[in-house]
Amino acid sequence: MSILFKELINQRLRKITVTELLDYSNQYGFSLDRSQAKDIVSYLKTNNINPFTKKERQKMLRQLAEITDGETAEKANQLFIQLVESYGLSNLFES
């Protein structure tokens, strides 16, 4: 079952749209402009990311900080952790 969840999460990351990302940024208090959202979506679609390993998540967050800023990257990380915990999926991710 965990393989299915991992694939669903990866698909969702690869298919997020600029509009969805901007909506999430407003909903969760992130500061993103359309250009940053486009860059993030492009990054997610063109890079094979494995968010399930700590090393890969850190790499992704460093890239996010370069696209946006450190504060936004940290907020995204905290949101990611909260979402993972709220769905009871912590066991799929390395700490």
C-alpha positions in Angstrom: 0.0 0.0 0.0 2.8 2.4 0.7 4.1 2.2 -2.9 0.6 3.3 -4.0 0.7 6.3 -1.7 4.2 7.3 -2.7 3.3 7.2 -6.4 0.1 9.3 -5.8 2.2 11.9 -3.9 4.8 12.0 -6.6 2.1 12.4 -9.3 0.5 15.2 -7.4 3.8 17.1 -7.1 4.5 16.7 -10.8 1.0 17.8 -11.9 0.4 20.8 -9.7 -0.5 24.0 -11.6 0.6 27.6 -11.1 -3.0 28.5 -10.1 -3.2 25.7 -7.6 0.2 26.7 -6.1 -0.8 30.3 -5.8 -4.1 29.3 -4.2 -2.1 27.2 -1.6 0.2 30.1 -1.0 -2.7 32.3 -0.1 -4.4 29.6 1.9 -1.3 28.8 4.0 0.2 32.3 4.3 3.1 31.9 1.8 4.4 34.9 -0.2 4.6 33.8 -3.9 4.2 35.8 -7.0 3.2 34.3 -10.4 6.8 34.2 -11.6 8.0 32.3 -8.6 5.0 29.9 -8.8 5.9 29.2 -12.5 9.5 28.5 -11.6 8.5 26.1 -8.8 6.0 24.3 -11.1 8.7 24.0 -13.8 11.2 22.7 -11.2 8.7 20.1 -9.9 7.8 18.9 -13.5 11.4 18.7 -14.8 13.2 17.3 -11.7 12.8 13.7 -10.5 12.3 14.4 -6.8 12.0 11.8 -4.1 10.4 13.6 -1.2 10.5 10.4 0.9 14.2 10.7 1.7 15.6 13.4 4.0 18.5 14.2 1.6 16.2 14.7 -1.4 13.7 16.9 0.6 16.6 19.1 1.7 17.8 19.4 -1.9 14.3 20.3 -3.0 14.0 22.9 -0.2 17.4 24.5 -1.1 16.1 24.9 -4.7 12.9 26.3 -3.4 14.8 28.8 -1.3 16.8 29.9 -4.4 13.5 30.3 -6.4 11.7 32.2 -3.6 13.4 32.8 -0.3 14.5 30.9 2.9 11.4 31.9 4.8 9.1 30.6 2.2 11.1 27.4 1.9 10.9 26.9 5.6 7.1 27.5 5.6 6.7 25.0 2.8 8.7 22.4 4.8 6.6 22.9 7.9 3.4 22.6 5.8 4.7 19.4 4.2 5.4 17.9 7.6 2.0 18.9 9.0 0.2 17.4 6.0 2.2 14.2 6.2 1.4 13.9 9.9 -2.3 14.8 9.5 -2.8 12.1 6.9 -0.9 9.5 9.1 1.8 9.0 6.4 4.9 9.7 8.6 6.0 6.1 8.2 6.6 6.7 4.5 9.1 9.5 5.0 12.6 9.5 6.5 13.0 11.9 9.4 
